[in-house]
Amino acid sequence: MTDKKNQVRRIFDSISKQYDFLNHLLSFGIDFYWRYRALKLTGINSGSILLDVACGTGDFSIAAKKRGANKIYGADLSMNMLMQFNQKAEWIKGKTVQTIAEKMPFKESTFTNIIVAFGVRNFYNIHKGLSEFFRILNNSGKVTILEFRMPSNTLFKLIYDFYFNKILPFIGKIISKDREAYSYLPASVSRFDEEVNLVNILREIGFINIEQKPLTFGIVQVVIAQKK
């Protein structure tokens, strides 16, 4: 637990200043569409009381605000990422907290929505983290998870593997100056895809109305689930 937590915090603290640039560059800008699509599918609106977990530099929260959400809070393990978020968005100041997903400092039934983009695979205990989501969501509240996955199409998987394991780490290493960060990314996605079934875990915890939507040839998934 401690090893993974420290590794994740060190990596994201290290790349915080280059994070947005690399995200947009390495995804060819499609990451904007992924966030937009996830928020549209889950129905974020002006009545939402929203917690962005593993919020990083805040792009998911900023996209939610554009859809009308006003009550937005952020949580992340990396203080450097939170500092970047605070610099980008004046309105989030005082509404972010440094915390792990597995033990968050919020009361039960606090939020109508929890969103998390590309962060669940970094939890040291995914079941415990998602159980915390269930605890702090109100009745009928929704969790929306945006996460990478390995594509099922054989040809596209070969292309994706080459890009994800060769090109992406090379570019990421040059720009971020962190040798580990962009090697960790493909390794964590591959491990997550092999070992974790988000739908099953959410169902075990007690979530209902679970939907799973593939995006962009299946390299990204949106999983939406509702608290009873």
C-alpha positions as CSV (number, residue, x, y, z in Angstrom):
1,M,0.0,0.0,0.0
2,T,2.6,2.5,1.2
3,D,5.0,1.7,-1.7
4,K,2.3,2.3,-4.4
5,K,1.0,5.4,-2.7
6,N,4.4,6.9,-2.5
7,Q,5.3,5.9,-6.1
8,V,2.1,7.5,-7.4
9,R,2.5,10.7,-5.4
10,R,6.2,11.0,-6.4
11,I,5.4,10.5,-10.1
12,F,2.6,13.0,-10.3
13,D,4.4,15.6,-8.1
14,S,7.3,15.3,-10.5
15,I,5.3,15.8,-13.8
16,S,2.7,18.3,-12.6
17,K,4.0,21.2,-14.6
18,Q,4.2,19.3,-17.9
19,Y,1.1,17.1,-17.2
20,D,-1.5,19.1,-19.2
21,F,0.8,19.6,-22.2
22,L,1.7,15.9,-22.3
23,N,-1.9,14.8,-21.9
24,H,-3.1,16.8,-24.8
25,L,-0.1,16.0,-27.0
26,L,0.0,12.3,-26.4
27,S,-3.7,11.8,-26.8
28,F,-3.7,14.1,-29.9
29,G,-6.3,16.3,-28.1
30,I,-8.9,13.5,-27.9
31,D,-8.8,13.7,-24.1
32,F,-11.1,16.8,-24.3
33,Y,-13.7,14.7,-26.1
34,W,-13.4,11.9,-23.6
35,R,-14.2,14.2,-20.7
36,Y,-17.0,15.9,-22.6
37,R,-18.6,12.6,-23.5
38,A,-18.4,11.1,-20.0
39,L,-20.0,14.2,-18.4
40,K,-22.7,14.2,-21.0
41,L,-23.5,10.5,-20.5
42,T,-23.8,11.0,-16.7
43,G,-25.9,14.2,-16.9
44,I,-23.8,16.7,-15.0
45,N,-25.8,19.9,-14.5
46,S,-26.3,23.0,-12.4
47,G,-27.9,21.0,-9.6
48,S,-24.9,18.7,-9.2
49,I,-22.8,18.6,-6.1
50,L,-19.6,17.2,-7.6
51,L,-16.4,15.7,-6.2
52,D,-13.6,15.2,-8.7
53,V,-11.4,12.4,-7.2
54,A,-7.8,12.1,-8.5
55,C,-8.6,15.5,-10.0
56,G,-5.0,16.3,-10.9
57,T,-4.8,19.7,-12.6
58,G,-8.5,20.0,-12.9
59,D,-9.4,19.4,-16.5
60,F,-12.4,17.2,-15.6
61,S,-13.7,19.7,-13.1
62,I,-13.3,22.5,-15.6
63,A,-15.2,20.6,-18.2
64,A,-18.0,20.0,-15.6
65,K,-18.2,23.7,-14.9
66,K,-18.7,24.4,-18.6
67,R,-21.7,22.0,-18.4
68,G,-23.2,24.1,-15.6
69,A,-21.9,22.5,-12.4
70,N,-21.1,25.1,-9.8
71,K,-20.6,23.2,-6.6
72,I,-17.3,21.4,-7.4
73,Y,-14.7,20.0,-5.1
74,G,-11.4,18.3,-5.9
75,A,-9.4,15.6,-4.2
76,D,-5.9,14.3,-5.1
77,L,-2.9,12.6,-3.6
78,S,-0.4,15.0,-5.2
79,M,-0.1,18.4,-3.7
80,N,1.7,19.7,-6.8
81,M,-1.1,18.7,-9.0
82,L,-3.6,20.4,-6.8
83,M,-1.4,23.6,-6.9
84,Q,-1.6,23.5,-10.7
85,F,-5.4,23.2,-10.5
86,N,-5.6,26.2,-8.1
87,Q,-3.5,28.2,-10.5
88,K,-5.7,27.4,-13.5
89,A,-9.1,27.9,-11.8
90,E,-9.6,30.7,-9.2
91,W,-13.1,29.3,-8.3
92,I,-11.6,26.0,-7.0
93,K,-9.5,27.7,-4.3
94,G,-10.4,26.4,-0.8
95,K,-12.3,23.5,-2.3
96,T,-9.5,21.0,-2.9
97,V,-8.1,18.5,-0.4
98,Q,-5.0,16.3,-0.5
99,T,-6.2,12.8,0.3
100,I,-6.2,9.2,-0.7
101,A,-9.4,7.8,-2.3
102,E,-9.5,5.0,0.2
103,K,-10.1,7.3,3.2
104,M,-11.6,10.6,2.3
105,P,-12.5,13.4,4.8
106,F,-16.1,13.8,3.8
107,K,-19.4,12.9,5.6
108,E,-21.8,10.3,4.3
109,S,-24.2,11.3,1.6
110,T,-22.4,14.5,0.7
111,F,-22.3,14.5,-3.1
112,T,-24.7,13.9,-6.0
113,N,-21.8,13.0,-8.3
114,I,-18.3,11.7,-8.1
115,I,-16.1,11.8,-11.2
116,V,-12.6,10.3,-11.7
117,A,-10.6,10.4,-14.9
118,F,-7.7,8.0,-15.4
119,G,-7.2,7.7,-11.6
120,V,-8.9,4.5,-10.4
121,R,-6.0,2.3,-11.6
122,N,-3.7,4.3,-9.3
123,F,-5.7,3.5,-6.1
124,Y,-3.8,1.1,-3.8
125,N,-7.1,-0.6,-3.0
126,I,-9.7,-0.2,-5.7
127,H,-12.5,-1.9,-3.9
128,K,-11.9,0.2,-0.8
129,G,-11.7,3.4,-2.9
130,L,-15.0,2.7,-4.7
131,S,-16.6,1.8,-1.3
132,E,-15.7,5.2,-0.1
133,F,-17.4,6.6,-3.2
134,F,-20.6,4.7,-2.2
135,R,-20.4,6.1,1.4
136,I,-20.1,9.7,0.5
137,L,-22.6,9.7,-2.4
138,N,-26.2,10.5,-1.5
139,N,-29.1,8.2,-2.5
140,S,-29.4,8.0,-6.3
141,G,-26.0,9.7,-6.6
142,K,-23.7,8.7,-9.5
143,V,-20.1,7.8,-9.9
144,T,-18.6,8.3,-13.3
145,I,-15.2,6.7,-14.1
146,L,-13.2,7.5,-17.2
147,E,-10.3,5.0,-17.6
148,F,-8.0,3.5,-20.2
149,R,-8.4,-0.1,-21.3
150,M,-6.7,-2.3,-23.9
151,P,-8.6,-2.4,-27.2
152,S,-10.1,-5.8,-28.3
153,N,-9.5,-5.4,-32.0
154,T,-6.3,-7.4,-32.8
155,L,-4.8,-5.0,-35.4
156,F,-5.6,-1.9,-33.5
157,K,-4.2,-3.5,-30.3
158,L,-0.9,-4.0,-32.1
159,I,-0.7,-0.4,-33.1
160,Y,-1.9,0.7,-29.7
161,D,0.7,-1.5,-27.9
162,F,3.5,0.0,-30.0
163,Y,2.5,3.6,-29.4
164,F,1.7,3.1,-25.7
165,N,4.8,1.1,-24.9
166,K,7.4,2.7,-27.2
167,I,6.5,6.1,-28.5
168,L,4.6,7.5,-25.5
169,P,7.2,6.7,-22.9
170,F,10.0,8.1,-25.2
171,I,8.2,11.4,-25.7
172,G,7.0,11.6,-22.1
173,K,10.6,11.0,-20.8
174,I,12.1,13.7,-23.0
175,I,9.5,16.4,-22.0
176,S,8.9,15.5,-18.4
177,K,12.5,14.5,-17.6
178,D,11.0,11.7,-15.5
179,R,12.2,8.3,-16.6
180,E,9.6,6.4,-14.5
181,A,6.4,8.4,-15.1
182,Y,5.6,7.4,-18.7
183,S,6.8,3.9,-18.3
184,Y,4.5,3.5,-15.3
185,L,1.5,4.6,-17.4
186,P,1.4,1.7,-20.0
187,A,2.3,-0.8,-17.3
188,S,-0.4,0.3,-15.0
189,V,-3.0,0.2,-17.8
190,S,-2.0,-3.3,-18.9
191,R,-2.1,-4.5,-15.3
192,F,-5.4,-2.8,-14.6
193,D,-7.0,-4.3,-17.8
194,E,-5.9,-7.8,-16.9
195,E,-6.8,-7.7,-13.1
196,V,-9.7,-5.4,-12.6
197,N,-13.4,-5.6,-13.6
198,L,-14.9,-2.3,-12.6
199,V,-18.5,-3.4,-13.3
200,N,-18.2,-6.5,-11.0
201,I,-16.6,-4.5,-8.2
202,L,-19.2,-1.7,-8.4
203,R,-21.9,-4.4,-8.3
204,E,-20.4,-6.1,-5.3
205,I,-20.3,-2.8,-3.4
206,G,-24.0,-2.2,-4.0
207,F,-24.1,0.1,-7.0
208,I,-27.0,-0.3,-9.5
209,N,-27.8,0.8,-13.0
210,I,-24.2,0.2,-14.1
211,E,-23.3,1.2,-17.6
212,Q,-20.0,0.7,-19.5
213,K,-19.4,2.6,-22.7
214,P,-16.3,2.2,-24.9
215,L,-14.8,5.2,-26.6
216,T,-12.3,5.7,-29.5
217,F,-12.0,2.1,-30.7
218,G,-12.2,0.8,-27.1
219,I,-9.0,2.4,-25.7
220,V,-11.1,4.3,-23.2
221,Q,-14.1,3.3,-21.2
222,V,-16.7,5.3,-19.3
223,V,-18.3,3.4,-16.4
224,I,-21.4,5.0,-14.7
225,A,-23.0,3.6,-11.6
226,Q,-25.7,4.7,-9.3
227,K,-26.1,4.4,-5.5
228,K,-29.3,2.7,-4.4
